[in-house]
Amino acid sequence: ASTRPDSLPSRVEWVQIPSSPEGLDLPELLDWCAKRNLHDVLVEPGPKLLGQMLKLGLWDELWVLRAAKPLPGGLPADPRNLLPSHPATQERVFGTDLARLWRREL
């Protein structure tokens, strides 16, 4: 968003992060967070941001929740097969959905 959303409570700090036509510079954004002692960042990405974060190795833990049936008009979570190739560390079932956790191997 280019302006503070009206629905955002006043107690919440809103910061506009500069971007280019190519999008955000994710390593720079994470450096910005670290300089402000923001060390835990939760991201709920779409396929494009997920792909960038996986490709650049900008993650420590990755939860992927998959529905039993594809949603109408939905997008694949990993259209470029970038999810980790090593087995998930943990799996949980939520109703008919399956959640998998990967921890990045350092």
Backbone bond lengths (Angstrom), bond angles and torsions (degrees), N, CA, C in turn:
res aa  C-N    CA-C-N  psi(-1)  N-CA   C-N-CA  omega(-1)  CA-C   N-CA-C  phi
1 A - - - 1.454 - - 1.521 109.06 -
2 S 1.291 116.28 143.06 1.465 120.09 -179.27 1.525 111.66 -90.72
3 T 1.322 117.94 -13.87 1.469 121.77 176.52 1.521 108.83 -134.48
4 R 1.324 114.84 158.06 1.460 120.61 -179.88 1.534 109.49 -61.15
5 P 1.333 117.96 126.81 1.467 119.70 177.82 1.530 110.83 -63.54
6 D 1.318 117.07 135.24 1.461 121.83 -179.28 1.521 112.11 -59.45
7 S 1.319 117.38 -30.84 1.462 120.98 -176.09 1.533 113.42 -80.15
8 L 1.331 117.68 -6.44 1.459 120.85 -178.16 1.528 109.98 -75.12
9 P 1.348 117.85 125.64 1.465 119.22 180.00 1.529 111.59 -59.25
10 S 1.329 116.62 148.56 1.469 121.30 -176.56 1.524 111.77 -64.00
11 R 1.333 118.27 -24.81 1.471 121.03 -179.25 1.535 112.99 -74.57
12 V 1.346 116.43 -9.37 1.455 121.94 -179.06 1.521 109.13 -94.69
13 E 1.338 114.91 125.66 1.468 119.11 176.74 1.525 108.55 -74.59
14 W 1.313 116.31 131.66 1.457 122.06 177.26 1.514 108.14 -114.26
15 V 1.318 116.28 127.65 1.456 121.54 -178.94 1.524 108.16 -128.10
16 Q 1.315 116.06 129.69 1.462 119.74 174.91 1.514 108.33 -90.16
17 I 1.312 115.83 125.11 1.463 122.07 -179.71 1.526 108.03 -96.52
18 P 1.324 117.51 124.18 1.475 119.09 179.53 1.532 110.80 -62.66
19 S 1.311 115.76 145.48 1.456 120.23 176.64 1.525 108.77 -140.45
20 S 1.298 114.70 168.19 1.464 121.68 178.18 1.528 107.28 -112.49
21 P 1.324 117.70 175.72 1.473 118.97 176.35 1.536 112.39 -58.34
22 E 1.330 117.60 -23.77 1.467 121.27 178.73 1.522 111.60 -79.42
23 G 1.325 117.80 -11.86 1.464 121.66 -178.97 1.513 111.54 113.46
24 L 1.315 114.83 -164.60 1.463 120.74 179.92 1.521 110.69 -75.77
25 D 1.328 115.90 148.16 1.456 121.38 169.94 1.524 105.10 -87.17
26 L 1.337 116.20 95.62 1.463 120.34 -172.28 1.522 114.17 -61.07
27 P 1.345 120.35 -44.12 1.457 118.11 176.55 1.527 112.21 -59.44
28 E 1.333 117.25 -39.31 1.463 120.67 178.45 1.530 110.61 -65.32
29 L 1.314 116.65 -40.21 1.459 120.75 178.20 1.525 110.90 -62.20
30 L 1.329 118.00 -43.93 1.462 120.37 179.12 1.526 111.77 -68.14
31 D 1.322 117.68 -34.33 1.470 120.53 173.70 1.526 110.20 -62.91
32 W 1.330 116.72 -41.86 1.460 122.50 178.43 1.531 109.20 -59.39
33 C 1.343 116.52 -44.94 1.468 120.75 178.30 1.530 111.08 -61.81
34 A 1.319 117.33 -45.47 1.467 121.41 -178.13 1.524 111.33 -61.62
35 K 1.335 117.73 -38.48 1.467 120.86 178.95 1.520 111.97 -65.42
36 R 1.310 116.97 -18.98 1.468 122.13 178.84 1.525 111.28 -105.02
37 N 1.346 116.14 17.87 1.465 123.67 179.42 1.524 112.78 59.31
38 L 1.314 116.61 31.71 1.457 122.01 173.77 1.527 106.98 -99.48
39 H 1.318 115.63 93.62 1.468 119.99 -172.55 1.519 113.92 -101.92
40 D 1.317 117.42 -12.85 1.456 121.42 176.20 1.526 107.68 -115.74
41 V 1.302 115.52 114.27 1.464 120.82 -177.72 1.521 107.67 -121.54
42 L 1.315 115.90 120.62 1.458 121.60 177.15 1.523 108.22 -96.98
43 V 1.314 116.36 125.06 1.460 121.53 -178.22 1.526 107.78 -122.16
44 E 1.321 115.82 129.73 1.462 121.19 173.84 1.523 106.32 -113.48
45 P 1.339 116.13 85.50 1.466 119.77 -169.63 1.515 113.65 -88.23
46 G 1.308 114.04 161.06 1.449 121.59 165.09 1.527 106.95 -87.98
47 P 1.315 117.33 -178.45 1.471 120.10 -176.47 1.533 114.28 -58.53
48 K 1.332 118.14 -37.32 1.474 120.27 -177.18 1.530 110.78 -67.72
49 L 1.328 117.69 -49.95 1.461 120.83 -179.78 1.516 110.67 -66.47
50 L 1.335 117.76 -39.73 1.464 120.79 176.48 1.522 109.95 -57.50
51 G 1.328 115.92 -46.83 1.460 120.00 -179.90 1.515 112.35 -59.92
52 Q 1.342 117.37 -43.10 1.465 120.70 179.22 1.531 111.15 -63.87
53 M 1.325 116.41 -44.41 1.466 119.51 -177.57 1.526 111.09 -65.71
54 L 1.337 117.19 -40.89 1.459 120.14 178.94 1.521 111.20 -68.82
55 K 1.321 116.20 -44.51 1.472 120.83 -178.80 1.526 111.49 -60.16
56 L 1.342 116.56 -39.93 1.468 121.22 -178.24 1.529 112.97 -87.37
57 G 1.328 117.81 -3.85 1.467 121.14 -179.71 1.521 112.55 68.02
58 L 1.330 117.32 34.87 1.461 121.38 -176.22 1.524 111.33 -96.75
59 W 1.310 116.42 50.91 1.456 120.71 -179.52 1.518 109.64 -152.15
60 D 1.318 115.45 153.40 1.464 122.01 174.52 1.523 110.47 -113.38
61 E 1.346 115.19 -42.93 1.458 120.97 176.69 1.524 108.70 -128.57
62 L 1.313 115.37 144.16 1.452 120.41 -178.04 1.519 109.05 -136.29
63 W 1.327 115.59 116.15 1.467 121.24 173.05 1.518 107.39 -101.21
64 V 1.304 116.95 131.34 1.457 121.82 174.88 1.520 107.11 -123.54
65 L 1.320 115.06 122.63 1.462 121.88 179.26 1.517 108.18 -107.32
66 R 1.306 115.88 123.34 1.465 120.43 -177.85 1.522 110.11 -120.17
67 A 1.312 114.72 131.97 1.460 121.11 176.08 1.529 109.04 -74.13
68 A 1.316 115.54 152.97 1.464 120.45 178.64 1.525 110.91 -63.53
69 K 1.342 115.96 -35.81 1.464 121.18 178.40 1.524 108.31 -122.94
70 P 1.326 117.93 141.98 1.471 119.58 177.12 1.530 110.96 -59.32
71 L 1.324 115.98 143.41 1.454 121.00 176.23 1.524 109.20 -76.72
72 P 1.328 118.28 142.36 1.466 119.75 177.93 1.532 110.48 -59.33
73 G 1.301 116.80 125.96 1.462 121.43 179.64 1.513 113.47 76.26
74 G 1.326 117.71 5.98 1.462 120.96 -178.61 1.520 112.24 -73.89
75 L 1.321 115.08 163.03 1.463 121.16 178.34 1.518 109.23 -105.63
76 P 1.323 118.09 147.84 1.459 119.02 175.68 1.529 110.52 -64.95
77 A 1.320 116.77 141.81 1.460 121.12 -178.20 1.524 111.69 -67.54
78 D 1.307 117.59 -30.74 1.464 121.45 -174.84 1.529 110.26 -135.52
79 P 1.340 116.88 68.35 1.474 118.91 -173.80 1.523 114.34 -64.87
80 R 1.327 118.18 -19.56 1.470 120.56 -178.17 1.524 112.41 -110.33
81 N 1.330 117.29 15.49 1.473 122.50 179.19 1.524 112.40 54.41
82 L 1.333 115.71 49.91 1.462 120.62 -179.83 1.529 113.53 -98.90
83 L 1.339 117.82 -4.88 1.454 118.61 178.79 1.521 109.53 -61.05
84 P 1.328 117.26 153.18 1.466 119.52 -178.01 1.526 111.76 -55.45
85 S 1.331 115.03 144.85 1.461 119.49 179.85 1.524 111.84 -86.40
86 H 1.344 116.73 -20.14 1.468 118.06 178.13 1.533 109.51 -76.68
87 P 1.334 117.12 154.87 1.468 119.80 -176.50 1.529 112.05 -61.16
88 A 1.311 115.47 149.66 1.458 121.11 177.27 1.527 109.34 -61.76
89 T 1.324 116.02 145.38 1.462 122.83 178.84 1.518 111.11 -71.74
90 Q 1.330 114.96 -33.20 1.452 120.03 -173.91 1.521 109.19 -151.07
91 E 1.318 116.23 149.99 1.453 121.63 174.34 1.520 108.71 -134.31
92 R 1.332 116.22 141.76 1.459 122.08 176.54 1.522 108.44 -136.83
93 V 1.322 115.29 146.39 1.454 121.30 177.23 1.522 108.03 -107.29
94 F 1.327 116.15 130.42 1.455 123.63 175.86 1.522 107.24 -121.48
95 G 1.323 116.02 97.67 1.461 119.23 -174.87 1.513 108.86 64.28
96 T 1.329 116.68 -116.75 1.470 120.44 177.62 1.523 112.05 -101.63
97 D 1.335 117.29 1.79 1.469 121.50 -179.61 1.522 110.61 -93.08
98 L 1.313 115.94 152.37 1.458 121.93 178.34 1.518 109.61 -118.67
99 A 1.323 116.42 128.67 1.465 121.96 176.47 1.519 107.97 -110.31
100 R 1.324 115.51 134.44 1.470 121.76 177.50 1.526 108.95 -123.24
101 L 1.321 115.05 140.15 1.467 122.17 177.95 1.509 109.43 -114.86
102 W 1.331 115.21 129.70 1.458 121.69 170.46 1.509 108.64 -116.27
103 R 1.296 115.98 142.03 1.465 121.56 170.36 1.529 105.88 -113.56
104 R 1.313 114.68 133.54 1.466 119.91 -176.18 1.518 109.90 -67.89
105 E 1.310 115.53 132.77 1.456 121.77 176.76 1.521 107.95 -81.60
106 L 1.305 116.02 123.57 1.477 119.97 -179.30 1.499 111.39 -95.40
